[in-house]
Amino acid sequence: MGRLFGTDGVRGVANADLTAELALGLSVAAAHVLAEAGTFEGHRPVAVVGRDPRASGEFLEAAVVAGLASAGVDVLRVGVLPTPAVAYLTGALGADLGVMLSASHNPMPDNGVKFFARGGHKLADELEDRIEETYRAHASGEPWDRPTGAGVGRVRTYDEGFDNYVAHLIGVLPNRLDGVKVVIDGAHGAAARVSPEAFARAGAEVITIGTDPDGLNINDGYGSTHLDRLKAAVVEHGADLGVAHDGDADRCLAVDAAGQEVDGDQILAVLALALREAGGLRKDTVVGTVMSNLGFKLAMEREGVQLVQTAVGDRYVLEEMKEHGYALGGEQSGHVIVLDHATTGDGTLTGLMLAARVAATGRTLADLASVMERLPQVLINVRDVDKSRVGSSAEVSTAVAEAERELGTTGRVLLRPSGTEPLVRVMVEAADIEQARSVAGRLADAVKSALG
């Protein structure tokens, strides 16, 4: 059996891979591991539990709450809120643990469990390993040490979480958004209420799409992985920009007034220069990943900003930021971390700060984003392959070497297994889009042939 925890918690098809029993067992294990680590010492432990609108989140939330309470943890149920809201509330309320039920941008049948440590930070890998080991030991029959009587956890609904989180977002903005018209695509997800409310309270004129979740329509044709409707709406309404979230709203992509996409690299470039102007870009450094567009790196070099690159995954960006004291980091996919105001990627905060820059400068988003030129980049997801062998296959290595020889110094190749899905991502950058497509297609065929 493979490792349960991926790069972003435990995910799978709800009620098939991710069952109520698994969610309950992991929650009990998390409580015991954190107790053994001394996290609960000297006080009664408290956990914040939230979810996105997926139908399966209803029974999985019940399982997680039951598991935590059975292990002696008091639970604050915050309901449907973004992942960064659960992280923020975990820290703001002084909770010992946060739990978010979401599969982010994945399709509706999937769901996931993500744990946050005290302060709202993602759990360290070693703690996740211990939780998994503990869960497996007890799943095979080892009995739990269970509290009884007054020792069991109590459960209550915490409705104030929505307003507390929105107030936090408004409070950290550098300026208001008066005069800015924005279209928000909530992906029928966790930000369907939060994001429009935050933008409106900040002074923006707000138009919404994808903000009617019914438990089944999350990410279905809307959100950061489906930008066509947002592009059309921005143009139709004459908006200054559009903002698209994913299902759990820890990411944000944007659209300019002409309906052109502004990706995570461009957003990072805009915010990096804004932060530096305000004196908040510590060490004049921004953190990206190996997937960052080469054009982003060149733009930052030209502007005198250092780019530090990590492995793909916002958790690795965050680790680098925390270790070296950097203020800004993120991914091309739209995970942007502003560490002074958030402990994880926050799509609503990112969108607000981008709109605030438009409002403050009076410049269009297209003009601001033109600080960098995106080099042609082609990404192909090769599905239903043995992703564990991508680094050891001789056939794949030969194909990569041939591609790198063809591209020379004008491009690059990156192959990596997905941390959350059974696929390998093939990325090729080149000066010419047709060359990038051709090389990426040949590499994808080689990966399918070798690993399929």
Secondary structure, DSSP 8 states (H G I E B T S, - for coil): ---S-BTTBEEEEBTTTB-HHHHHHHHHHHHHHHHHTTTTTTS--EEEEEE-S-THHHHHHHHHHHHHHHTT-EEEEEEE--HHHHHHHHHHTT-SEEEEE--TTS-TTEEEEEEEETTS-B--HHHHHHHHHHHHHHHTT-------GGGS--EEE-TTHHHHHHHHHHHH-SS--TT-EEEEE-TTSTTTTHHHHHHHHTT-EEEEES----SS-TTSS-STT--HHHHHHHHHHT-SEEEEE-TTSS-EEEEETTS-EE-HHHHHHHHHHHHHHTT-SGGGEEEEETTS-HHHHHHHHHHT-EEEEE-SSHHHHHHHHHHHT-SEEE-TTS-EEETTT-SS--HHHHHHHHHHHHHHH---HHHHHTTS----EEEEEEESS-GGGTTT-HHHHHHHHHHHHHHGGG-EEEEEE-SSSSEEEEEEE-SSHHHHHHHHHHHHHHHHHHH-
